[in-house]
Amino acid sequence: MTNEHATAARPPPTLPLLPAVRRSLAEAPGRVALRLAPAGPLTGTPHRRRVAKVLLQDAALSGGGQVFETAAGDLLLLGAARPAAARAAAALARLAGDAGPPETWHLPGDAAPLLAWAETASLPPPAPALPDPVPGLAGLDAALEALPPARVLRRRGILLHAPGRPPLLAARRLVFSRAALMAELGPPGRDPDLLRHAEDRLAARLARLLPGQAPGEELVQDPPNSPLLLPLPAGMRPGAAPRAGLIGVLPLAAAADPAALADTRRDLAAAGWGLALGGLDAAALRLLSPGALAADLLLLRWSPGLAGQAAALAGVNPVRLVLTGCDGPEALDWGRAQGLSHFAGPHVETLLAAARLRACPEAAGCSQRQCGERATATEAAGRGFCRNPRLLAALLP
């Protein structure tokens, strides 16, 4: 074998981890490092490893620091603030059960053992250079066709809270997580036009995933025929609804041509779909008459600016309105004062998680935040640690 062939066959070199550890010690005294060993209780299977990595990345996002994956398979959270690291360690310990918490180094007191371990650890080699981009959007479209939509979709609850009746989860809505989609797409995801194009391409695949799902694209399903809102691709009309209770959501821009919107609504109804318009907000109420919009549901985005816009809703049947983006009880109070009964948003997700925990006999050790995150997941991996999946999927109460 010639030297040239020997060089070509040699694997790319790994990168040392020690410099990153030293920088962290210099820049962030009083912080914490957590390590999960390879092939441990939380890293031995792809599913568990993915969940553990998400927990570490969440701690890095909220408490600073960085997550590394070594060439040997260790997961390391380096330089996180103590509260965020403590929350991650407690969650990982619960998931690991008898195996106990991850290895923890409190810095700078535990710098010596951390440095000793880092001297023998290394990072994987850098990823190979990307091939030349494909002309036009073909390269992006190919990547989108290979992306399981469940990975970037989240479920949101719609609460029915009518006078004289107990609150209940009446419907769910599938929405794209822009943060997750941007992470999957990389640089193209930072372009607003390409991001909208990606959402349209993925939305076009959603309807065909509902009746019989392709391997690798599974969506966690609600009870059969329960009301479900999902995005529709702009300029495209889906075929016959694969099940009852489906409502397609179009952006408010679709109302720019009232006649075309009315035709779309009629065609969707003939195919078994309902139609909702999203994006209605306080600013839009100053420009249009919501009662004239040809849609079964209007998704009205909450903001304090709505307080002076009640008159604009006077001609709208409150049953057609869903107040979205509710971030606190004041949003629900305002909506109920206008006769609204359907609500969605972070505050609603908190209320629903609390209701599930109260009703769940398996809730010991589960936090409200965990319950809420599992309920929003459309991938089975995001719900794997729930011990009562039937309640997690059910319409309450």
DRENDO-1510 file (C-alpha; in Angstrom, 1 decimal, always signed):
<recs>
REC; n; res; u; v; w
REC; 1; MET; +0.0; +0.0; +0.0 .
REC; 2; THR; +1.4; +3.4; -0.9 .
REC; 3; ASN; +1.7; +6.3; +1.5 .
REC; 4; GLU; -1.0; +8.0; -0.4 .
REC; 5; HIS; -3.5; +5.2; +0.0 .
REC; 6; ALA; -2.6; +4.8; +3.7 .
REC; 7; THR; -3.3; +8.5; +4.2 .
REC; 8; ALA; -6.7; +8.2; +2.4 .
REC; 9; ALA; -7.8; +5.3; +4.6 .
REC; 10; ARG; -6.9; +6.9; +7.9 .
REC; 11; PRO; -9.9; +8.1; +9.8 .
REC; 12; PRO; -10.2; +11.9; +10.4 .
REC; 13; PRO; -8.6; +13.0; +13.7 .
REC; 14; THR; -10.7; +13.7; +16.8 .
REC; 15; LEU; -10.6; +17.0; +18.6 .
REC; 16; PRO; -9.4; +17.5; +22.2 .
REC; 17; LEU; -12.1; +18.5; +24.7 .
REC; 18; LEU; -9.6; +19.9; +27.3 .
REC; 19; PRO; -9.3; +23.4; +25.8 .
REC; 20; ALA; -13.1; +23.9; +26.0 .
REC; 21; VAL; -13.0; +22.8; +29.7 .
REC; 22; ARG; -10.2; +25.1; +30.5 .
REC; 23; ARG; -12.1; +28.0; +28.9 .
REC; 24; SER; -15.2; +27.2; +30.9 .
REC; 25; LEU; -13.2; +27.2; +34.1 .
REC; 26; ALA; -11.7; +30.6; +33.3 .
REC; 27; GLU; -15.0; +32.2; +32.2 .
REC; 28; ALA; -17.6; +30.8; +34.5 .
REC; 29; PRO; -16.5; +30.2; +38.1 .
REC; 30; GLY; -19.1; +28.9; +40.4 .
REC; 31; ARG; -20.8; +26.8; +37.7 .
REC; 32; VAL; -21.5; +23.1; +37.3 .
REC; 33; ALA; -20.6; +20.3; +34.9 .
REC; 34; LEU; -22.8; +17.1; +34.5 .
REC; 35; ARG; -21.6; +14.0; +32.7 .
REC; 36; LEU; -23.5; +11.0; +31.4 .
REC; 37; ALA; -21.3; +8.0; +30.7 .
REC; 38; PRO; -21.7; +6.2; +27.4 .
REC; 39; ALA; -23.9; +3.0; +27.4 .
REC; 40; GLY; -25.4; +4.1; +30.8 .
REC; 41; PRO; -29.0; +3.9; +31.8 .
REC; 42; LEU; -29.8; +7.1; +29.9 .
REC; 43; THR; -27.5; +6.8; +27.0 .
REC; 44; GLY; -27.7; +3.1; +26.1 .
REC; 45; THR; -30.6; +3.4; +23.7 .
REC; 46; PRO; -31.1; +6.0; +21.0 .
REC; 47; HIS; -34.5; +7.1; +22.5 .
REC; 48; ARG; -33.2; +7.5; +26.0 .
REC; 49; ARG; -30.1; +9.3; +24.8 .
REC; 50; ARG; -32.1; +11.7; +22.8 .
REC; 51; VAL; -34.3; +12.5; +25.8 .
REC; 52; ALA; -31.2; +13.0; +28.0 .
REC; 53; LYS; -29.6; +15.3; +25.5 .
REC; 54; VAL; -32.7; +17.4; +25.3 .
REC; 55; LEU; -32.7; +17.8; +29.1 .
REC; 56; LEU; -29.1; +18.9; +29.1 .
REC; 57; GLN; -29.6; +21.3; +26.2 .
REC; 58; ASP; -32.6; +22.8; +28.0 .
REC; 59; ALA; -30.4; +23.4; +31.0 .
REC; 60; ALA; -27.8; +25.0; +28.8 .
REC; 61; LEU; -30.4; +27.2; +27.2 .
REC; 62; SER; -31.8; +28.4; +30.5 .
REC; 63; GLY; -28.6; +28.4; +32.6 .
REC; 64; GLY; -25.8; +29.1; +30.1 .
REC; 65; GLY; -23.1; +26.6; +29.3 .
REC; 66; GLN; -22.7; +24.2; +26.5 .
REC; 67; VAL; -23.5; +20.5; +25.7 .
REC; 68; PHE; -20.7; +18.3; +24.3 .
REC; 69; GLU; -20.9; +14.8; +22.9 .
REC; 70; THR; -17.6; +13.0; +23.1 .
REC; 71; ALA; -16.1; +10.6; +20.6 .
REC; 72; ALA; -16.6; +7.8; +23.1 .
REC; 73; GLY; -20.3; +8.7; +23.6 .
REC; 74; ASP; -20.3; +10.7; +26.8 .
REC; 75; LEU; -22.8; +13.6; +27.2 .
REC; 76; LEU; -21.4; +16.6; +29.0 .
REC; 77; LEU; -23.2; +19.7; +30.2 .
REC; 78; LEU; -20.3; +22.2; +30.8 .
REC; 79; GLY; -20.5; +25.5; +32.7 .
REC; 80; ALA; -24.2; +25.7; +33.5 .
REC; 81; ALA; -25.6; +27.8; +36.3 .
REC; 82; ARG; -26.2; +25.8; +39.5 .
REC; 83; PRO; -30.1; +26.1; +39.5 .
REC; 84; ALA; -30.4; +24.9; +35.9 .
REC; 85; ALA; -27.9; +22.1; +36.4 .
REC; 86; ALA; -29.6; +21.0; +39.6 .
REC; 87; ARG; -33.0; +20.8; +37.8 .
REC; 88; ALA; -31.4; +18.8; +34.9 .
REC; 89; ALA; -29.6; +16.5; +37.4 .
REC; 90; ALA; -32.8; +15.8; +39.3 .
REC; 91; ALA; -34.8; +15.1; +36.1 .
REC; 92; LEU; -32.1; +12.8; +34.9 .
REC; 93; ALA; -31.9; +11.0; +38.2 .
REC; 94; ARG; -35.6; +10.3; +38.1 .
REC; 95; LEU; -35.4; +8.9; +34.6 .
REC; 96; ALA; -32.4; +6.8; +35.6 .
REC; 97; GLY; -34.1; +5.3; +38.6 .
REC; 98; ASP; -31.8; +3.1; +40.8 .
REC; 99; ALA; -28.8; +4.1; +38.6 .
REC; 100; GLY; -28.7; +7.4; +40.5 .
REC; 101; PRO; -27.8; +11.0; +39.4 .
REC; 102; PRO; -25.3; +11.9; +36.7 .
REC; 103; GLU; -21.7; +12.5; +37.6 .
REC; 104; THR; -21.5; +16.1; +38.9 .
REC; 105; TRP; -18.6; +18.5; +39.2 .
REC; 106; HIS; -19.1; +21.8; +41.2 .
REC; 107; LEU; -16.7; +24.4; +39.8 .
REC; 108; PRO; -14.1; +25.5; +40.6 .
REC; 109; GLY; -13.8; +23.1; +43.6 .
REC; 110; ASP; -14.0; +20.0; +41.5 .
REC; 111; ALA; -11.9; +21.4; +38.7 .
REC; 112; ALA; -9.1; +18.8; +39.2 .
REC; 113; PRO; -11.2; +15.6; +38.6 .
REC; 114; LEU; -12.9; +17.3; +35.7 .
REC; 115; LEU; -9.6; +18.3; +34.0 .
REC; 116; ALA; -8.3; +14.8; +34.7 .
REC; 117; TRP; -11.2; +13.2; +32.8 .
REC; 118; ALA; -11.1; +15.8; +30.0 .
REC; 119; GLU; -7.4; +15.0; +29.3 .
REC; 120; THR; -8.5; +11.6; +28.1 .
REC; 121; ALA; -11.7; +12.7; +26.4 .
REC; 122; SER; -12.0; +13.9; +22.8 .
REC; 123; LEU; -14.7; +15.3; +20.5 .
REC; 124; PRO; -15.8; +13.6; +17.2 .
REC; 125; PRO; -14.0; +14.9; +14.1 .
REC; 126; PRO; -15.7; +17.8; +12.3 .
REC; 127; ALA; -18.4; +17.0; +9.9 .
REC; 128; PRO; -17.3; +16.8; +6.3 .
REC; 129; ALA; -17.7; +19.8; +4.1 .
REC; 130; LEU; -21.2; +20.1; +2.6 .
REC; 131; PRO; -21.6; +19.3; -1.1 .
REC; 132; ASP; -22.2; +22.2; -3.5 .
REC; 133; PRO; -25.8; +23.5; -3.2 .
REC; 134; VAL; -28.4; +22.2; -5.6 .
REC; 135; PRO; -29.7; +25.0; -7.9 .
REC; 136; GLY; -33.0; +26.5; -6.9 .
REC; 137; LEU; -35.1; +25.0; -4.1 .
REC; 138; ALA; -34.5; +21.3; -5.0 .
REC; 139; GLY; -32.0; +20.7; -2.3 .
REC; 140; LEU; -34.2; +22.3; +0.4 .
REC; 141; ASP; -37.2; +20.4; -0.9 .
REC; 142; ALA; -35.3; +17.1; -0.8 .
REC; 143; ALA; -34.3; +17.8; +2.8 .
REC; 144; LEU; -37.9; +18.6; +3.7 .
REC; 145; GLU; -39.2; +15.4; +2.1 .
REC; 146; ALA; -36.9; +13.4; +4.3 .
REC; 147; LEU; -37.8; +15.3; +7.5 .
REC; 148; PRO; -40.5; +13.6; +9.6 .
REC; 149; PRO; -43.1; +16.3; +10.3 .
REC; 150; ALA; -43.6; +15.0; +13.9 .
REC; 151; ARG; -40.1; +16.2; +14.7 .
REC; 152; VAL; -41.1; +19.9; +14.3 .
REC; 153; LEU; -44.8; +19.7; +15.1 .
REC; 154; ARG; -46.3; +20.6; +18.5 .
REC; 155; ARG; -49.8; +20.0; +19.8 .
REC; 156; ARG; -51.7; +22.8; +21.5 .
REC; 157; GLY; -54.9; +22.4; +23.5 .
REC; 158; ILE; -58.1; +24.4; +23.0 .
REC; 159; LEU; -60.0; +24.9; +26.2 .
REC; 160; LEU; -63.8; +25.2; +26.3 .
REC; 161; HIS; -64.6; +27.4; +29.3 .
REC; 162; ALA; -68.3; +28.4; +29.1 .
REC; 163; PRO; -70.4; +29.9; +31.9 .
REC; 164; GLY; -71.9; +27.3; +34.2 .
REC; 165; ARG; -69.9; +24.4; +32.8 .
REC; 166; PRO; -66.6; +22.9; +34.0 .
REC; 167; PRO; -63.5; +23.7; +31.8 .
REC; 168; LEU; -62.7; +20.9; +29.4 .
REC; 169; LEU; -60.2; +20.2; +26.6 .
REC; 170; ALA; -62.4; +20.5; +23.6 .
REC; 171; ALA; -59.9; +20.2; +20.7 .
REC; 172; ARG; -56.3; +20.3; +19.7 .
REC; 173; ARG; -54.3; +22.2; +17.2 .
REC; 174; LEU; -51.1; +21.1; +15.4 .
REC; 175; VAL; -48.6; +24.0; +14.9 .
REC; 176; PHE; -45.0; +24.1; +13.6 .
REC; 177; SER; -42.3; +24.9; +16.2 .
REC; 178; ARG; -40.3; +27.5; +14.3 .
REC; 179; ALA; -37.4; +27.0; +16.7 .
REC; 180; ALA; -37.3; +23.2; +16.0 .
REC; 181; LEU; -37.7; +23.8; +12.2 .
REC; 182; MET; -34.9; +26.4; +12.1 .
REC; 183; ALA; -32.7; +23.9; +14.0 .
REC; 184; GLU; -33.5; +21.2; +11.5 .
REC; 185; LEU; -32.9; +23.4; +8.4 .
REC; 186; GLY; -29.8; +25.2; +9.5 .
REC; 187; PRO; -28.9; +28.4; +7.6 .
REC; 188; PRO; -31.9; +28.2; +5.3 .
REC; 189; GLY; -34.2; +28.3; +8.3 .
REC; 190; ARG; -33.0; +31.8; +9.1 .
REC; 191; ASP; -34.5; +33.2; +5.9 .
REC; 192; PRO; -38.2; +34.1; +6.6 .
REC; 193; ASP; -39.3; +33.2; +3.0 .
REC; 194; LEU; -37.6; +29.8; +3.0 .
REC; 195; LEU; -39.0; +29.1; +6.4 .
REC; 196; ARG; -42.5; +29.8; +5.2 .
REC; 197; HIS; -41.8; +27.6; +2.1 .
REC; 198; ALA; -40.7; +24.8; +4.5 .
REC; 199; GLU; -43.9; +25.1; +6.5 .
REC; 200; ASP; -46.0; +24.9; +3.4 .
REC; 201; ARG; -44.1; +21.8; +2.1 .
REC; 202; LEU; -44.5; +20.1; +5.4 .
REC; 203; ALA; -48.2; +21.1; +5.8 .
REC; 204; ALA; -48.9; +19.5; +2.4 .
REC; 205; ARG; -47.8; +16.2; +3.9 .
REC; 206; LEU; -49.8; +16.3; +7.1 .
REC; 207; ALA; -53.2; +15.2; +5.8 .
REC; 208; ARG; -51.8; +12.0; +4.3 .
REC; 209; LEU; -50.1; +11.1; +7.6 .
REC; 210; LEU; -53.3; +11.1; +9.6 .
REC; 211; PRO; -55.1; +8.0; +8.3 .
REC; 212; GLY; -52.2; +5.6; +7.7 .
REC; 213; GLN; -48.7; +6.9; +8.7 .
REC; 214; ALA; -45.5; +6.1; +6.9 .
REC; 215; PRO; -42.7; +4.6; +8.9 .
REC; 216; GLY; -40.6; +7.2; +10.6 .
REC; 217; GLU; -43.3; +9.9; +10.2 .
REC; 218; GLU; -45.7; +8.7; +13.0 .
REC; 219; LEU; -47.8; +11.4; +14.6 .
REC; 220; VAL; -49.1; +10.8; +18.1 .
REC; 221; GLN; -52.9; +10.5; +17.5 .
REC; 222; ASP; -55.7; +11.9; +19.6 .
REC; 223; PRO; -58.9; +9.9; +20.2 .
REC; 224; PRO; -60.5; +9.1; +16.8 .
REC; 225; ASN; -62.5; +11.9; +15.2 .
REC; 226; SER; -61.8; +14.4; +18.0 .
REC; 227; PRO; -61.6; +18.0; +16.7 .
REC; 228; LEU; -58.1; +18.7; +15.3 .
REC; 229; LEU; -56.9; +22.0; +13.7 .
REC; 230; LEU; -53.9; +21.7; +11.4 .
REC; 231; PRO; -52.1; +24.1; +9.0 .
REC; 232; LEU; -53.0; +24.0; +5.3 .
REC; 233; PRO; -50.4; +24.8; +2.7 .
REC; 234; ALA; -51.0; +28.2; +0.9 .
REC; 235; GLY; -52.5; +27.8; -2.5 .
REC; 236; MET; -53.3; +24.1; -2.1 .
REC; 237; ARG; -56.5; +22.4; -1.2 .
REC; 238; PRO; -56.3; +19.0; +0.4 .
REC; 239; GLY; -58.4; +16.1; -0.8 .
REC; 240; ALA; -61.1; +14.3; +1.0 .
REC; 241; ALA; -60.7; +14.6; +4.8 .
REC; 242; PRO; -59.2; +11.3; +6.0 .
REC; 243; ARG; -61.3; +11.4; +9.2 .
REC; 244; ALA; -64.0; +13.5; +10.8 .
REC; 245; GLY; -63.3; +16.6; +12.9 .
REC; 246; LEU; -60.5; +18.1; +10.8 .
REC; 247; ILE; -60.2; +21.9; +10.5 .
REC; 248; GLY; -57.6; +23.4; +8.2 .
REC; 249; VAL; -56.0; +26.7; +9.2 .
REC; 250; LEU; -55.0; +29.3; +6.7 .
REC; 251; PRO; -53.2; +32.6; +7.4 .
REC; 252; LEU; -55.2; +35.8; +7.5 .
REC; 253; ALA; -53.6; +36.8; +4.2 .
REC; 254; ALA; -55.9; +34.3; +2.5 .
REC; 255; ALA; -58.7; +36.8; +3.2 .
REC; 256; ALA; -57.2; +39.3; +0.8 .
REC; 257; ASP; -59.4; +37.9; -1.9 .
REC; 258; PRO; -62.8; +37.4; -0.3 .
REC; 259; ALA; -64.3; +35.6; -3.3 .
REC; 260; ALA; -61.4; +33.1; -3.5 .
REC; 261; LEU; -61.6; +32.5; +0.3 .
REC; 262; ALA; -65.4; +31.8; +0.0 .
REC; 263; ASP; -64.6; +29.3; -2.8 .
REC; 264; THR; -62.0; +27.6; -0.7 .
REC; 265; ARG; -64.3; +27.3; +2.2 .
REC; 266; ARG; -67.0; +25.8; +0.0 .
REC; 267; ASP; -64.6; +23.3; -1.5 .
REC; 268; LEU; -63.2; +22.3; +1.9 .
REC; 269; ALA; -66.6; +21.8; +3.3 .
REC; 270; ALA; -67.5; +19.5; +0.3 .
REC; 271; ALA; -64.4; +17.5; +1.1 .
REC; 272; GLY; -65.3; +17.1; +4.8 .
REC; 273; TRP; -63.0; +19.9; +6.2 .
REC; 274; GLY; -63.7; +22.9; +8.3 .
REC; 275; LEU; -61.8; +26.2; +7.8 .
REC; 276; ALA; -60.1; +28.4; +10.3 .
REC; 277; LEU; -58.3; +31.7; +9.7 .
REC; 278; GLY; -55.2; +32.5; +11.9 .
REC; 279; GLY; -53.4; +35.7; +12.5 .
REC; 280; LEU; -56.3; +37.9; +13.5 .
REC; 281; ASP; -55.1; +40.4; +16.1 .
REC; 282; ALA; -55.7; +43.9; +17.6 .
REC; 283; ALA; -54.1; +45.6; +14.6 .
REC; 284; ALA; -56.1; +43.6; +12.1 .
REC; 285; LEU; -59.4; +44.5; +13.8 .
REC; 286; ARG; -58.8; +48.1; +12.9 .
REC; 287; LEU; -58.6; +47.2; +9.2 .
REC; 288; LEU; -61.3; +44.7; +8.5 .
REC; 289; SER; -64.7; +43.4; +9.7 .
REC; 290; PRO; -64.1; +40.0; +11.2 .
REC; 291; GLY; -67.8; +39.0; +10.9 .
REC; 292; ALA; -67.5; +39.1; +7.1 .
REC; 293; LEU; -64.6; +36.6; +6.9 .
REC; 294; ALA; -65.6; +33.4; +5.2 .
REC; 295; ALA; -64.3; +30.9; +7.8 .
REC; 296; ASP; -65.8; +28.5; +10.4 .
REC; 297; LEU; -63.4; +29.6; +13.1 .
REC; 298; LEU; -61.4; +32.8; +13.6 .
REC; 299; LEU; -58.2; +32.5; +15.7 .
REC; 300; LEU; -57.9; +35.8; +17.5 .
REC; 301; ARG; -54.4; +36.4; +19.0 .
REC; 302; TRP; -54.5; +37.9; +22.6 .
REC; 303; SER; -52.7; +41.0; +23.5 .
REC; 304; PRO; -53.4; +43.9; +25.9 .
REC; 305; GLY; -54.3; +46.0; +22.8 .
REC; 306; LEU; -57.5; +44.0; +22.4 .
REC; 307; ALA; -58.9; +45.7; +25.5 .
REC; 308; GLY; -60.1; +48.6; +23.3 .
REC; 309; GLN; -61.3; +46.5; +20.4 .
REC; 310; ALA; -64.3; +44.8; +21.8 .
REC; 311; ALA; -66.6; +46.9; +19.6 .
REC; 312; ALA; -65.0; +45.3; +16.5 .
REC; 313; LEU; -66.2; +41.9; +17.6 .
REC; 314; ALA; -69.8; +43.0; +18.1 .
REC; 315; GLY; -71.1; +41.4; +14.9 .
REC; 316; VAL; -69.2; +38.1; +15.3 .
REC; 317; ASN; -70.8; +35.0; +16.8 .
REC; 318; PRO; -68.6; +34.2; +19.8 .
REC; 319; VAL; -68.7; +30.5; +19.0 .
REC; 320; ARG; -66.6; +31.3; +15.9 .
REC; 321; LEU; -63.8; +32.8; +17.9 .
REC; 322; VAL; -60.8; +31.1; +19.6 .
REC; 323; LEU; -58.7; +33.4; +21.7 .
REC; 324; THR; -55.1; +32.2; +21.2 .
REC; 325; GLY; -51.8; +33.2; +22.9 .
REC; 326; CYS; -53.5; +33.4; +26.3 .
REC; 327; ASP; -50.5; +34.0; +28.7 .
REC; 328; GLY; -52.4; +34.6; +31.9 .
REC; 329; PRO; -55.8; +34.7; +33.6 .
REC; 330; GLU; -56.4; +38.2; +32.4 .
REC; 331; ALA; -56.7; +36.9; +28.8 .
REC; 332; LEU; -59.4; +34.4; +29.8 .
REC; 333; ASP; -61.2; +37.1; +31.8 .
REC; 334; TRP; -61.3; +39.5; +28.9 .
REC; 335; GLY; -62.4; +36.7; +26.5 .
REC; 336; ARG; -65.2; +35.6; +28.8 .
REC; 337; ALA; -66.4; +39.2; +29.2 .
REC; 338; GLN; -66.8; +39.3; +25.3 .
REC; 339; GLY; -68.8; +36.0; +25.4 .
REC; 340; LEU; -65.9; +33.9; +24.1 .
REC; 341; SER; -65.7; +30.3; +25.4 .
REC; 342; HIS; -62.6; +28.8; +23.5 .
REC; 343; PHE; -59.1; +29.6; +24.6 .
REC; 344; ALA; -55.5; +28.5; +23.7 .
REC; 345; GLY; -52.0; +29.5; +24.8 .
REC; 346; PRO; -49.4; +29.0; +27.5 .
REC; 347; HIS; -51.8; +29.6; +30.3 .
REC; 348; VAL; -54.2; +27.1; +28.9 .
REC; 349; GLU; -51.4; +24.5; +28.7 .
REC; 350; THR; -50.6; +25.1; +32.3 .
REC; 351; LEU; -54.2; +24.7; +33.4 .
REC; 352; LEU; -54.5; +21.5; +31.4 .
REC; 353; ALA; -51.3; +20.0; +32.8 .
REC; 354; ALA; -52.5; +20.8; +36.3 .
REC; 355; ALA; -55.9; +19.1; +35.6 .
REC; 356; ARG; -54.1; +16.0; +34.3 .
REC; 357; LEU; -51.9; +15.7; +37.3 .
REC; 358; ARG; -54.9; +16.0; +39.6 .
REC; 359; ALA; -56.7; +13.2; +37.7 .
REC; 360; CYS; -53.7; +10.9; +37.2 .
REC; 361; PRO; -53.0; +8.0; +39.6 .
REC; 362; GLU; -49.6; +7.6; +38.1 .
REC; 363; ALA; -48.5; +11.2; +38.6 .
REC; 364; ALA; -46.1; +10.7; +41.5 .
REC; 365; GLY; -42.7; +12.2; +40.5 .
REC; 366; CYS; -44.1; +14.0; +37.5 .
REC; 367; SER; -43.9; +17.8; +37.4 .
REC; 368; GLN; -46.4; +20.1; +35.8 .
REC; 369; ARG; -43.8; +21.2; +33.3 .
REC; 370; GLN; -43.0; +17.6; +32.3 .
REC; 371; CYS; -46.7; +16.8; +31.8 .
REC; 372; GLY; -47.1; +19.9; +29.6 .
REC; 373; GLU; -44.1; +19.1; +27.4 .
REC; 374; ARG; -45.3; +15.5; +26.9 .
REC; 375; ALA; -48.8; +16.6; +26.0 .
REC; 376; THR; -47.4; +18.9; +23.3 .
REC; 377; ALA; -45.2; +16.3; +21.7 .
REC; 378; THR; -46.2; +14.7; +18.4 .
REC; 379; GLU; -43.4; +12.2; +18.5 .
REC; 380; ALA; -43.7; +9.0; +20.6 .
REC; 381; ALA; -40.2; +9.7; +21.9 .
REC; 382; GLY; -41.4; +13.0; +23.5 .
REC; 383; ARG; -44.1; +11.1; +25.5 .
REC; 384; GLY; -42.2; +7.9; +26.3 .
REC; 385; PHE; -41.8; +8.6; +30.1 .
REC; 386; CYS; -45.6; +9.2; +30.6 .
REC; 387; ARG; -47.0; +6.3; +32.6 .
REC; 388; ASN; -50.6; +7.2; +31.7 .
REC; 389; PRO; -50.6; +7.9; +27.9 .
REC; 390; ARG; -54.3; +7.4; +27.6 .
REC; 391; LEU; -55.0; +10.4; +29.9 .
REC; 392; LEU; -52.3; +12.4; +28.2 .
REC; 393; ALA; -54.1; +12.0; +24.9 .
REC; 394; ALA; -57.7; +12.2; +26.2 .
REC; 395; LEU; -60.1; +15.1; +25.9 .
REC; 396; LEU; -60.7; +16.3; +29.5 .
REC; 397; PRO; -62.4; +15.8; +31.9 .
</recs>
